[in-house]
Amino acid sequence: MKITKDNIENLPIKDGNKLLLKALLQDVDEINHKSKKKIYIDWQDFHNEYSPEWTEPCPDFYGSYTIRRESDDDLIGVEMTIDTLDYSLCMLYDYLEII
C-alpha cells in the first residue's frame, strides 16, 4: 500500500511512527525534487503466504516498509523497519545532495 498523507492515520501503527512517516514523506518529496527517478514509501498490508515447499520458517513481512520506484513499482533495497527506512532515506537524500 502506497503511503500518502491521507492514509497514514489509517495504518495500525504507533502514533510516534505516524509522525515519523509524515516527516519521511517530506523527505521523499525533497528526494523526488532532486532526482529524475521518483520514489515512494510502501507499507505491506498483507501477510506473506506459507508455501509447503519451504523447509525453513516462511518470513512474514506484514507491516514492513519498502522504497519503490514510481515508474514501475520496483523494489529498491529490502523490506525495512521504520528506523531502517529513516536511515535509508537519510542516506539517499545525502547522496543526492553530493551529486
N, C-alpha and C positions, 0 to 999 in steps of 0.2 A: 504494500500500500504506500503510494507516494505521500510523503509528509508535506502538508501545506499549513499555512497559518490557520486555516479554517477547521482542520481536522485534528489538531494537536490535543484539544480539550477532550476529545472522544477516546483517546488512547488510554488503555488500562495500565498507566504507569504513574509513578510518584509525581507529586506536584513540582518538586525540585527538578526532576528530569524534564518536565514540560517546559519549565522556564529555560533550562539549558537548551532544549530543542529549538525554542524560539530564537535564542541567540545564535545557534548554529545555522538556522535558516538565513539569518542576516549575513553570516559568513559565506554561505553558499551563493547568495546574491552578489556579494563582492567578488567571489571567485569567478562566477559566471560573467561578470562585467569585464574581468581581466583576460578571460580565456575565450578562444573561438569555439571550443567544445564545451557544451553546457552539461552540468551535472545536477542531480537531485538526491535527497535522502529518502531511502525506502525503509519501511518497518515491516518485518514479516508477521503477518496477521493470521497465519495458519501453522499447524503442526506438521512437521515432516512425517510422511507415511513410512511405516515399517515395511521392509521387504524381507521375505523369507530367505533370500539369498545372502543376507548379511550374516557374517559369522561373529561380528562384534556388535555391541550395542549401537543402534541407529542414532546418530546425532539429531537432535531436535533444535532447530534454530528459531522457534517461535519467540517473538519479542526481540530479536536481534536487528541490528541496523546494517544497512549497506549503502555504499555510494554507487550510483548508477549514472550512465550517460543518458541524456535526454533523447538523443537521436535514435537509439535502438534498445534502450533499457539494459544494455550490457553491464554486468557487474564489474566494478573497479575495486580490486582488492578482495577481501574476505568478509564474512559476517563478523560484526563487532558489537561490543557493549557500547553504551553511550559514552563512557570515558574514552574508549579507544577511538570512537568516532570523533570525539572532540580533538584528540591528539592528531588524528589523520587529517582533518580539515585544517587544523593549525599548520601542519607541515605543508600541505598543498598550497595554502594561502601564502606562506613564507616563500615557497619555491617560486610562485608566480610573481612575487614582489621583486625577486632577484633577476628574473629574465626580462 
